[in-house]
Amino acid sequence: MGKEIVQTKSVFITGATSGIGLATARAFAAMGYSLILNGRRRERLHTIEKELSAQVSVTLAPFDVSSKQDVVEWFKQNEDRLHSVEILINNAGLARGTDPLQVGDMSDWDEMIDTNIKGLLYVTRQTLPHFLKNQKGHIVNIGSVAGRWIYPGGAVYSATKHSVRAISETLRLDTLGKNIRVTNIEPGMVETEFSEVRFRDKNKAKAVYQNMTPLTAQDIAETITWAVSRPSHVNIQELVIYPTDQASVRDVFRS
Ligand SMILES: NC(=O)c1ccc[n+]([C@@H]2O[C@H](COP(=O)([O-])OP(=O)(O)OC[C@H]3O[C@@H](n4cnc5c(N)ncnc54)[C@H](OP(=O)(O)O)[C@@H]3O)[C@@H](O)[C@H]2O)c1
């Protein structure tokens, strides 16, 4: 008798080399999902592969989500790995600077728009046909409270996360009746490498979380695994998660 091939369900996570993406990879590994992990820093991906492949099968997807050509090429070359993907976590993203618009750095704007909007669109465009073929799938977009509320110096980052919200809502309409779930997770302050990337300065980044208790990457990972583990007729459309010490994008309690 031929051996039965059991295909484990897998999750594709963009931006899995640090912060929320890495914590989410660990959380899904603990749930027994095979992992496809994306990010640009290859050494980090290999270290994470070493850590998690003791638990589950890990495939690396080392490409820049903002490069249309690299995204299309990776998906073309790895088509056979995509049949078992049931969940896509569009997490790769970044903020750059907090300058007022009138003096903003236009290269920073390009980087945020290319990563947070176009990158999310490219990866979703490549994954969604597989979900439709399988007649099931769950897309979890990592938006932000900046996708609902704005603050000085945050025009472009906020615009990208407002776009994530618009894309999430449209995706639900475009896939209605196809058994596809779309969740937009909108965190407030989470202590990751996010502020270091934003300010290009470790000390400035540290100051962001001084004398307050921010969310952890694991808090968000737990929320994501909760949302995807609801029964298939339940779609958590949107979740806003602030730390207790933050009441709005501009109001933070510091002891
Ligand atoms: N931290 C917060 O306060 C906060 C709040 C709300 C929403 N968010 C959102 O949460 C998501 C994750 O951020 P985080 O807080 O975990 O920050 P992080 O620690 O800096 O992680 C960002 C991840 O995105 C990846 N990434 C960035 N640009 C990429 C690209 N062009 N191609 C592929 N991967 C890319 C990075 O990997 P490589 O550098 O290796 O490519 C890294 O793994 C982002 O979308 C962010 O906007 C964060």
PDBQT file of the ligand as one rigid body, heavy atoms in Angstrom, charges set to zero:
ROOT
HETATM    1  N1  LIG A 301       5.691  48.353  16.663  1.00  0.00    +0.000 N 
HETATM    2  C1  LIG A 301       4.605  49.094  16.632  1.00  0.00    +0.000 C 
HETATM    3  O1  LIG A 301       4.404  49.953  17.498  1.00  0.00    +0.000 OA
HETATM    4  C2  LIG A 301       3.563  48.868  15.566  1.00  0.00    +0.000 A 
HETATM    5  C3  LIG A 301       2.289  49.404  15.760  1.00  0.00    +0.000 A 
HETATM    6  C4  LIG A 301       1.330  49.216  14.788  1.00  0.00    +0.000 A 
HETATM    7  C5  LIG A 301       1.606  48.502  13.653  1.00  0.00    +0.000 A 
HETATM    8  N2  LIG A 301       2.876  47.996  13.461  1.00  0.00    +0.000 N 
HETATM    9  C6  LIG A 301       3.127  47.261  12.213  1.00  0.00    +0.000 C 
HETATM   10  O2  LIG A 301       3.532  45.949  12.547  1.00  0.00    +0.000 OA
HETATM   11  C7  LIG A 301       4.288  45.406  11.464  1.00  0.00    +0.000 C 
HETATM   12  C8  LIG A 301       5.536  44.735  12.032  1.00  0.00    +0.000 C 
HETATM   13  O3  LIG A 301       6.356  45.710  12.638  1.00  0.00    +0.000 OA
HETATM   14  P1  LIG A 301       7.203  45.443  13.963  1.00  0.00    +0.000 P 
HETATM   15  O4  LIG A 301       6.687  46.355  15.002  1.00  0.00    +0.000 OA
HETATM   16  O5  LIG A 301       7.287  44.004  14.265  1.00  0.00    +0.000 OA
HETATM   17  O6  LIG A 301       8.623  46.043  13.492  1.00  0.00    +0.000 OA
HETATM   18  P2  LIG A 301      10.033  45.353  13.211  1.00  0.00    +0.000 P 
HETATM   19  O7  LIG A 301      10.530  44.649  14.422  1.00  0.00    +0.000 OA
HETATM   20  O8  LIG A 301      10.901  46.450  12.641  1.00  0.00    +0.000 OA
HETATM   21  O9  LIG A 301       9.712  44.277  12.081  1.00  0.00    +0.000 OA
HETATM   22  C9  LIG A 301       9.451  44.629  10.766  1.00  0.00    +0.000 C 
HETATM   23  C10 LIG A 301       9.605  43.410   9.880  1.00  0.00    +0.000 C 
HETATM   24  O10 LIG A 301       9.278  43.781   8.529  1.00  0.00    +0.000 OA
HETATM   25  C11 LIG A 301      10.289  43.310   7.662  1.00  0.00    +0.000 C 
HETATM   26  N3  LIG A 301      10.383  44.139   6.471  1.00  0.00    +0.000 N 
HETATM   27  C12 LIG A 301      10.491  45.492   6.394  1.00  0.00    +0.000 A 
HETATM   28  N4  LIG A 301      10.578  45.875   5.115  1.00  0.00    +0.000 NA
HETATM   29  C13 LIG A 301      10.519  44.741   4.358  1.00  0.00    +0.000 A 
HETATM   30  C14 LIG A 301      10.562  44.475   2.970  1.00  0.00    +0.000 A 
HETATM   31  N5  LIG A 301      10.689  45.467   2.083  1.00  0.00    +0.000 N 
HETATM   32  N6  LIG A 301      10.477  43.186   2.539  1.00  0.00    +0.000 NA
HETATM   33  C15 LIG A 301      10.342  42.173   3.433  1.00  0.00    +0.000 A 
HETATM   34  N7  LIG A 301      10.297  42.368   4.760  1.00  0.00    +0.000 NA
HETATM   35  C16 LIG A 301      10.395  43.639   5.221  1.00  0.00    +0.000 A 
HETATM   36  C17 LIG A 301      11.582  43.338   8.503  1.00  0.00    +0.000 C 
HETATM   37  O11 LIG A 301      12.489  42.369   8.007  1.00  0.00    +0.000 OA
HETATM   38  P3  LIG A 301      13.816  42.649   7.149  1.00  0.00    +0.000 P 
HETATM   39  O12 LIG A 301      14.379  43.962   7.617  1.00  0.00    +0.000 OA
HETATM   40  O13 LIG A 301      14.685  41.464   7.451  1.00  0.00    +0.000 OA
HETATM   41  O14 LIG A 301      13.372  42.676   5.732  1.00  0.00    +0.000 OA
HETATM   42  C18 LIG A 301      11.030  42.868   9.851  1.00  0.00    +0.000 C 
HETATM   43  O15 LIG A 301      10.991  41.468   9.898  1.00  0.00    +0.000 OA
HETATM   44  C19 LIG A 301       4.559  46.563  10.509  1.00  0.00    +0.000 C 
HETATM   45  O16 LIG A 301       3.657  46.478   9.428  1.00  0.00    +0.000 OA
HETATM   46  C20 LIG A 301       4.244  47.794  11.343  1.00  0.00    +0.000 C 
HETATM   47  O17 LIG A 301       3.830  48.883  10.563  1.00  0.00    +0.000 OA
HETATM   48  C21 LIG A 301       3.846  48.149  14.391  1.00  0.00    +0.000 A 
ENDROOT
TORSDOF 0
